[in-house]
Amino acid sequence: MMREAPAQPAPAKTSTLSEVITAFAAPLLALDEKAAADPDVLRQLMVLVDMCWNLPLLEASDPPTHAKLKLGFDNIVKEVPTQVAEQLAALIADRKARFGGLSFLVQTRVDTDAAGKVRITPEARKLR
């Protein structure tokens, strides 16, 4: 069941990258918590989260890469439910507003530990 995601405060400056990305992704993941608990669905959602994080940085630093990523992103947005598309747009705005001072790209891995618990592991990447 889809529901409205609550606004999240920006993480403290001492937060880990995992905490920052989890806070950034929270509104999208909150739309359907049951689906987000599935590792395969979560992987797909985190690809979208990474795109929302990286697009604003690439726009200024690497226009050709930005254009390719934006084209793929726009095609995905056309296929997802309206509420998800709106939340993706909100994430991009949020990236600029709350996280604009963090000038690194992100690539997130989703896997499960031995107990079957899902883990989100983001990695920071330098801009070129």
C-alpha positions as CSV (number, residue, x, y, z in Angstrom):
1,M,0.0,0.0,0.0
2,M,1.5,3.4,-1.0
3,R,1.4,6.2,1.5
4,E,2.7,9.7,1.8
5,A,6.4,9.7,3.0
6,P,7.2,11.9,6.0
7,A,9.9,14.6,5.6
8,Q,13.2,13.6,7.0
9,P,15.7,16.0,8.6
10,A,19.2,16.2,7.2
11,P,21.6,13.9,8.9
12,A,24.2,15.4,11.3
13,K,27.6,16.3,9.9
14,T,29.0,13.3,11.8
15,S,26.8,10.8,10.0
16,T,28.2,7.9,8.1
17,L,27.6,7.7,4.4
18,S,25.2,4.8,5.0
19,E,23.2,7.0,7.3
20,V,23.2,9.9,4.8
21,I,22.0,7.7,1.9
22,T,19.4,5.9,4.1
23,A,18.0,9.3,5.2
24,F,18.0,10.5,1.6
25,A,16.2,7.4,0.4
26,A,13.8,7.2,3.3
27,P,10.9,9.1,1.6
28,L,11.0,6.8,-1.5
29,L,11.4,3.6,0.6
30,A,8.5,4.7,2.9
31,L,6.0,4.7,0.0
32,D,5.8,0.9,0.2
33,E,7.8,-0.5,3.1
34,K,6.8,-4.1,2.4
35,A,8.2,-3.9,-1.2
36,A,11.3,-2.1,0.0
37,A,12.0,-5.1,2.4
38,D,12.4,-7.4,-0.7
39,P,16.1,-7.3,-1.6
40,D,15.4,-7.4,-5.4
41,V,13.0,-4.5,-5.2
42,L,15.3,-2.6,-2.9
43,R,18.1,-3.0,-5.4
44,Q,15.9,-1.4,-8.1
45,L,14.9,1.4,-5.7
46,M,18.5,2.1,-4.8
47,V,19.5,2.4,-8.4
48,L,16.9,5.1,-8.7
49,V,18.1,6.7,-5.4
50,D,21.7,6.7,-6.8
51,M,20.4,8.4,-10.0
52,C,18.6,11.1,-7.9
53,W,21.8,11.6,-5.9
54,N,24.1,11.8,-8.9
55,L,22.1,13.7,-11.5
56,P,22.5,17.1,-9.9
57,L,26.2,16.8,-9.6
58,L,26.7,15.4,-13.1
59,E,24.7,18.3,-14.6
60,A,27.5,20.7,-13.8
61,S,30.6,18.5,-13.8
62,D,30.0,16.1,-16.7
63,P,27.2,17.2,-19.1
64,P,27.6,14.2,-21.5
65,T,27.3,11.7,-18.7
66,H,24.4,13.7,-17.2
67,A,22.6,13.7,-20.5
68,K,22.8,9.9,-20.8
69,L,21.8,9.3,-17.2
70,K,19.0,11.8,-17.4
71,L,17.6,10.1,-20.6
72,G,17.5,6.7,-18.8
73,F,16.0,8.3,-15.7
74,D,13.3,10.0,-17.7
75,N,12.4,6.8,-19.4
76,I,12.1,5.0,-16.0
77,V,10.0,7.8,-14.6
78,K,7.5,7.4,-17.4
79,E,7.0,3.8,-16.4
80,V,6.6,4.0,-12.6
81,P,3.4,4.9,-10.7
82,T,2.7,8.7,-10.4
83,Q,3.4,8.8,-6.6
84,V,6.8,7.2,-7.2
85,A,7.6,9.6,-10.0
86,E,6.7,12.5,-7.8
87,Q,8.9,11.2,-5.0
88,L,11.8,10.8,-7.4
89,A,11.4,14.5,-8.4
90,A,11.3,15.4,-4.8
91,L,14.5,13.5,-4.1
92,I,16.3,15.4,-6.8
93,A,15.1,18.7,-5.2
94,D,16.0,17.4,-1.8
95,R,19.5,16.5,-3.1
96,K,20.0,20.1,-4.1
97,A,18.5,21.6,-1.0
98,R,19.6,19.4,1.9
99,F,22.6,17.6,0.5
100,G,24.0,20.1,-2.0
101,G,27.2,20.6,0.0
102,L,28.1,16.9,-0.4
103,S,30.1,16.8,-3.7
104,F,30.5,13.1,-4.3
105,L,28.7,10.6,-6.4
106,V,27.2,7.5,-4.9
107,Q,27.0,3.9,-6.0
108,T,24.9,1.7,-3.7
109,R,25.1,-2.1,-3.2
110,V,22.3,-4.1,-1.7
111,D,22.9,-7.6,-0.3
112,T,21.8,-9.9,2.5
113,D,23.9,-11.1,5.4
114,A,24.1,-14.7,6.7
115,A,21.0,-14.1,8.8
116,G,19.0,-12.9,5.7
117,K,19.0,-9.3,6.8
118,V,19.1,-6.8,3.9
119,R,22.1,-4.4,3.9
120,I,22.5,-1.2,2.0
121,T,26.1,-0.4,1.4
122,P,26.8,3.0,-0.4
123,E,30.2,3.9,-1.8
124,A,31.3,7.5,-2.4
125,R,32.8,8.2,-5.8
126,K,34.9,11.3,-6.7
127,L,33.8,13.6,-9.5
128,R,36.0,13.7,-12.5
